[in-house]
Amino acid sequence: MRPDRRVFFAAVLGGAVLAPWTAHAQDASFAAVSAPVAALDAGLLAVMKAGSSATPFPRRYAMLEPVISQSFNLPHILQFAVGFDWPSLNASQRQDLLAVFREYTVASYVSNFTSYDGQQFHILPGLRAVGAEQVISTQIVPRSGAPHRIDYVLQQNGASWQIVDVLLDGTISQVAVQRSDFGSLLSSGGAPSLIAGLKKKVMSLSGNTMS
């Protein structure tokens, strides 16, 4: 048998033996990467089913806050959104900014997912690698009408994966939008201006129910 044919048959036989293990590894990887997205989807559905008319904003906020804190790498997102101004902030400013950024992130989701009318969340199969990051594609499917696409960019943080960006319609980076918004506040008054601006946004999103 010619050497090239031996290599061919060895590859086929090796593939036959290794394919189940490869498929299992891919399934396990997808489950690990998509876990934060699945947790977020479940949390959003719970808040939607609680409903804004029956459940006060602070209660829905309390339901979603631990999910957001675990699913998102908020310190990483905040540092990227602040950008070049981050090194100039002192430890106290960073701590205060992270606290209000967490409130703002949770309040934004609570205010945007207010009621349930049969919507479904679907995580689409497959991962898309972008360097060391992985992208998960999802759809929010309403009772009627076209689905809305949301992609999540995830990064490994220790033993788990966390969301570091959200791409609306698969292209519009939420973090890039925040970086632009935050930049205007930082340029007008530094960290105190950004902190005050985010607090004002939280109060507006919550209907002045958050202290």
Legacy VTK file of the C-alpha trace (Angstrom):
# vtk DataFile Version 3.0
C-alpha trace
ASCII
DATASET POLYDATA
POINTS 211 float
0.000 0.000 0.000
1.387 3.423 -0.892
2.279 5.752 2.022
-0.357 8.327 1.046
-3.079 5.637 1.092
-1.919 4.437 4.541
-2.220 7.996 5.817
-5.684 8.282 4.284
-7.007 5.078 5.871
-5.382 5.918 9.198
-7.112 9.280 9.149
-10.479 7.715 8.330
-10.155 5.059 11.033
-8.861 7.613 13.527
-11.759 9.897 12.697
-14.227 7.057 13.206
-12.849 6.444 16.662
-12.387 10.072 17.698
-15.526 11.640 16.226
-17.831 10.776 19.169
-15.323 12.279 21.594
-14.951 15.380 19.422
-18.711 15.820 19.223
-18.979 15.379 22.988
-16.260 17.996 23.565
-18.039 20.445 21.262
-21.356 19.844 23.013
-19.735 20.370 26.408
-18.035 23.549 25.193
-21.289 24.951 23.800
-23.108 24.159 27.056
-20.423 25.916 29.116
-20.255 29.024 26.920
-24.020 29.364 26.513
-24.812 28.829 30.220
-24.709 32.559 31.145
-26.985 33.388 28.193
-29.445 30.659 29.193
-29.458 31.994 32.766
-30.074 35.544 31.527
-32.917 34.422 29.267
-34.542 32.549 32.164
-34.177 35.597 34.414
-35.702 37.910 31.829
-38.648 35.570 31.300
-39.257 35.468 35.055
-39.260 39.275 35.247
-41.543 39.539 32.229
-44.004 37.035 33.676
-43.964 38.896 37.006
-45.132 41.943 35.043
-44.793 45.644 35.721
-48.464 46.033 36.604
-48.428 43.323 39.288
-44.851 43.523 40.595
-43.174 46.798 41.667
-39.947 47.796 39.952
-37.739 47.260 43.038
-39.024 43.696 43.375
-38.322 42.888 39.724
-34.931 44.559 40.108
-34.159 42.272 43.060
-35.167 39.246 40.979
-32.820 40.126 38.111
-29.817 41.676 39.875
-28.080 38.398 40.878
-28.600 36.995 37.374
-27.049 40.078 35.743
-24.137 40.091 38.197
-23.322 36.450 37.473
-23.965 36.387 33.719
-22.074 39.604 32.876
-18.482 40.564 33.579
-19.527 44.067 34.629
-16.058 45.259 35.773
-14.619 44.343 32.369
-17.487 46.003 30.492
-17.251 49.169 32.581
-13.504 49.487 32.093
-13.899 49.157 28.330
-16.832 51.609 28.257
-14.879 54.219 30.229
-11.907 53.703 27.927
-8.781 55.830 28.162
-10.089 57.688 31.218
-10.059 54.526 33.349
-6.386 54.754 34.515
-6.996 58.300 35.794
-9.788 57.192 38.183
-8.872 56.499 41.789
-9.971 53.379 43.673
-12.944 55.087 45.319
-14.220 56.447 41.997
-13.905 53.028 40.377
-15.808 51.389 43.221
-18.600 53.981 43.150
-18.787 53.836 39.374
-19.040 50.041 39.332
-21.860 50.119 41.885
-23.961 52.603 39.909
-23.104 50.906 36.610
-24.464 47.663 38.034
-27.669 49.461 39.056
-27.943 51.068 35.638
-27.440 47.759 33.793
-30.063 45.922 35.852
-32.525 48.821 35.704
-32.162 48.988 31.907
-33.124 45.331 31.516
-35.996 45.554 34.014
-37.443 48.588 32.241
-37.201 46.953 28.804
-38.704 43.566 29.723
-41.938 44.554 31.423
-44.585 42.039 30.358
-45.065 38.553 28.946
-47.174 37.831 25.885
-45.935 34.427 24.775
-42.438 35.526 23.776
-39.805 32.811 23.499
-36.047 32.962 23.794
-34.037 30.686 21.521
-30.298 30.056 21.734
-29.144 29.114 18.241
-26.683 26.234 17.836
-23.028 26.836 17.167
-20.237 29.060 18.451
-18.375 31.774 16.560
-14.856 32.414 17.771
-13.430 35.939 17.699
-9.940 35.611 19.071
-10.243 34.304 22.629
-13.918 35.294 22.774
-16.945 33.284 21.705
-20.182 34.610 20.200
-23.572 33.030 20.893
-26.517 33.947 18.649
-30.046 34.110 20.054
-33.519 35.112 18.968
-36.415 36.651 20.846
-39.498 35.314 19.107
-42.726 37.276 19.721
-46.175 35.734 19.546
-46.488 37.267 16.086
-44.080 39.056 13.814
-40.406 38.660 13.017
-37.907 37.465 15.632
-35.297 39.842 17.033
-31.662 38.744 16.878
-29.326 39.334 19.798
-25.741 38.055 19.838
-23.716 37.756 23.027
-19.936 38.036 23.172
-18.505 35.914 25.968
-15.092 35.702 27.554
-13.733 33.090 29.914
-13.259 34.377 33.455
-11.588 31.712 35.558
-13.528 28.468 35.216
-16.682 30.072 33.817
-17.776 32.224 30.900
-19.351 35.672 31.185
-20.950 38.117 28.768
-18.726 41.068 27.827
-20.831 42.630 25.056
-24.290 42.452 23.503
-24.775 42.884 19.746
-28.263 44.098 18.883
-29.423 42.808 15.489
-26.124 40.922 15.495
-24.062 44.045 14.750
-24.705 47.021 17.075
-22.342 46.817 20.040
-24.020 47.873 23.272
-20.633 48.512 24.885
-19.547 50.748 21.983
-22.747 52.783 22.384
-22.107 53.071 26.122
-18.518 54.146 25.488
-19.782 57.008 23.339
-22.398 58.036 25.913
-19.996 57.773 28.827
-17.342 59.743 26.974
-19.551 62.813 26.734
-20.295 62.704 30.471
-16.641 62.158 31.383
-15.522 65.046 29.203
-17.984 67.379 30.909
-16.958 66.627 34.484
-14.932 63.454 34.920
-15.992 60.523 37.085
-18.370 62.573 39.305
-20.307 63.643 36.202
-20.575 60.056 34.938
-21.666 58.749 38.336
-24.297 61.467 38.669
-25.492 60.874 35.114
-25.906 57.135 35.657
-27.759 57.700 38.932
-30.128 60.024 37.116
-30.704 57.364 34.447
-31.443 54.727 37.111
-34.037 56.981 38.728
-35.662 57.653 35.363
-35.730 53.968 34.374
-37.188 52.946 37.710
-39.834 55.676 37.814
-38.097 57.219 40.835
-38.621 54.037 42.858
-34.917 53.254 43.417
-33.152 54.999 46.271
LINES 1 212
211 0 1 2 3 4 5 6 7 8 9 10 11 12 13 14 15 16 17 18 19 20 21 22 23 24 25 26 27 28 29 30 31 32 33 34 35 36 37 38 39 40 41 42 43 44 45 46 47 48 49 50 51 52 53 54 55 56 57 58 59 60 61 62 63 64 65 66 67 68 69 70 71 72 73 74 75 76 77 78 79 80 81 82 83 84 85 86 87 88 89 90 91 92 93 94 95 96 97 98 99 100 101 102 103 104 105 106 107 108 109 110 111 112 113 114 115 116 117 118 119 120 121 122 123 124 125 126 127 128 129 130 131 132 133 134 135 136 137 138 139 140 141 142 143 144 145 146 147 148 149 150 151 152 153 154 155 156 157 158 159 160 161 162 163 164 165 166 167 168 169 170 171 172 173 174 175 176 177 178 179 180 181 182 183 184 185 186 187 188 189 190 191 192 193 194 195 196 197 198 199 200 201 202 203 204 205 206 207 208 209 210
